Amino acid sequence: MDILFVFITGLIAWHGLTFKSSNGKKDFVRLLFGTIALLFCLRVLFFDILGGI
């Protein structure tokens, strides 16, 4: 279940951080949620799956 969570939040983070509108600008809300998703993804990966401190 943790691996599925990491995969899905990783995809959300990748989409949110790399998305650009048709005129080439980045959307603040997508960047915000992409960053939050990346934090959750890395937290679950390092602490729950890899057993970090």
C-alpha positions in Angstrom: 0.0 0.0 0.0 2.9 2.4 0.8 4.5 1.8 -2.6 1.2 2.6 -4.4 0.9 5.8 -2.3 4.5 6.8 -3.2 3.8 6.1 -6.9 0.6 8.1 -7.0 1.9 11.1 -5.0 5.1 11.0 -7.1 3.0 11.4 -10.3 1.0 14.2 -8.8 4.2 16.0 -7.7 5.7 15.5 -11.2 2.6 16.9 -12.9 2.3 19.8 -10.5 5.9 20.8 -10.7 6.4 20.5 -14.5 3.0 21.8 -15.8 3.0 24.9 -17.9 0.0 26.6 -19.3 -0.4 27.3 -23.1 1.4 30.6 -22.8 4.3 29.1 -20.9 3.5 30.3 -17.4 3.5 28.1 -14.2 0.4 28.1 -12.1 1.0 28.9 -8.4 -1.7 26.4 -7.1 -0.2 23.5 -9.1 3.2 24.3 -7.9 1.9 24.4 -4.3 0.1 21.1 -4.5 3.0 19.5 -6.4 5.4 20.6 -3.6 3.1 19.2 -0.9 2.7 15.9 -2.8 6.5 15.7 -3.2 6.9 16.2 0.6 4.4 13.4 1.4 5.9 11.1 -1.3 9.5 11.5 0.1 8.3 11.2 3.7 6.5 7.9 3.1 9.4 6.6 1.0 12.2 7.4 3.4 10.4 6.7 6.7 7.9 4.0 6.0 9.4 2.0 3.2 13.2 2.5 3.7 12.9 2.6 7.5 14.8 5.9 8.0 15.0 7.6 11.4 
